[in-house]
Amino acid sequence: MDYRERITIDPNVRGGKPCIRGMRITVYDILGYLASGMSQEEILADFPYLEAEDIRASLAFAADFERRFVAEPSL
């Protein structure tokens, strides 16, 4: 999955945080819900404008961020 099709960064939306398809829900919101124990089905029920692909894109974005963070040498 290419998360860049679903994750947008706009300085005018939520202070430039990575958001789902230009909406006001951030990748961090999705990750927080998953970390708190919510299932994908619960998230989609609570936020009917989200799609399963949005949740997968959030996970892919986080994995890519982690990969880049770990790959950079420490200062």
RARAMO-V281974 format. One record per residue. N is the residue number from 1. RES is the residue in one letter. SS is DSSP state (H for helix, E for strand, L for the rest). D_CENTER is the distance of its C-alpha to the mean C-alpha in Angstrom with 1 decimal. Layout:
n->N res->RES ss->SS d_center->D_CENTER
n->N res->RES ss->SS d_center->D_CENTER
This chain:
n->1 res->M ss->L d_center->13.0
n->2 res->D ss->L d_center->12.4
n->3 res->Y ss->H d_center->8.7
n->4 res->R ss->H d_center->10.4
n->5 res->E ss->H d_center->11.8
n->6 res->R ss->L d_center->8.8
n->7 res->I ss->E d_center->6.7
n->8 res->T ss->E d_center->9.4
n->9 res->I ss->L d_center->10.8
n->10 res->D ss->L d_center->13.9
n->11 res->P ss->L d_center->16.1
n->12 res->N ss->L d_center->17.3
n->13 res->V ss->L d_center->14.1
n->14 res->R ss->H d_center->13.0
n->15 res->G ss->H d_center->14.9
n->16 res->G ss->H d_center->12.9
n->17 res->K ss->L d_center->9.6
n->18 res->P ss->L d_center->6.7
n->19 res->C ss->E d_center->6.4
n->20 res->I ss->E d_center->6.4
n->21 res->R ss->L d_center->9.9
n->22 res->G ss->L d_center->11.4
n->23 res->M ss->L d_center->11.3
n->24 res->R ss->L d_center->11.3
n->25 res->I ss->L d_center->8.4
n->26 res->T ss->E d_center->5.8
n->27 res->V ss->H d_center->2.4
n->28 res->Y ss->H d_center->5.7
n->29 res->D ss->H d_center->7.3
n->30 res->I ss->H d_center->5.8
n->31 res->L ss->H d_center->6.5
n->32 res->G ss->H d_center->9.6
n->33 res->Y ss->H d_center->10.7
n->34 res->L ss->H d_center->10.7
n->35 res->A ss->H d_center->12.5
n->36 res->S ss->L d_center->14.9
n->37 res->G ss->L d_center->16.0
n->38 res->M ss->L d_center->14.7
n->39 res->S ss->L d_center->14.9
n->40 res->Q ss->H d_center->12.9
n->41 res->E ss->H d_center->16.0
n->42 res->E ss->H d_center->16.1
n->43 res->I ss->H d_center->12.7
n->44 res->L ss->H d_center->13.7
n->45 res->A ss->H d_center->17.1
n->46 res->D ss->H d_center->16.1
n->47 res->F ss->L d_center->13.9
n->48 res->P ss->L d_center->16.0
n->49 res->Y ss->L d_center->14.4
n->50 res->L ss->L d_center->11.3
n->51 res->E ss->L d_center->11.9
n->52 res->A ss->H d_center->11.6
n->53 res->E ss->H d_center->10.3
n->54 res->D ss->H d_center->7.2
n->55 res->I ss->H d_center->6.6
n->56 res->R ss->H d_center->8.0
n->57 res->A ss->H d_center->6.2
n->58 res->S ss->H d_center->2.9
n->59 res->L ss->H d_center->6.2
n->60 res->A ss->H d_center->7.9
n->61 res->F ss->H d_center->6.2
n->62 res->A ss->H d_center->6.9
n->63 res->A ss->H d_center->10.2
n->64 res->D ss->H d_center->11.1
n->65 res->F ss->H d_center->10.7
n->66 res->E ss->H d_center->12.9
n->67 res->R ss->H d_center->15.2
n->68 res->R ss->H d_center->15.9
n->69 res->F ss->H d_center->16.4
n->70 res->V ss->H d_center->18.8
n->71 res->A ss->H d_center->20.6
n->72 res->E ss->L d_center->21.6
n->73 res->P ss->L d_center->24.9
n->74 res->S ss->L d_center->25.4
n->75 res->L ss->L d_center->27.5
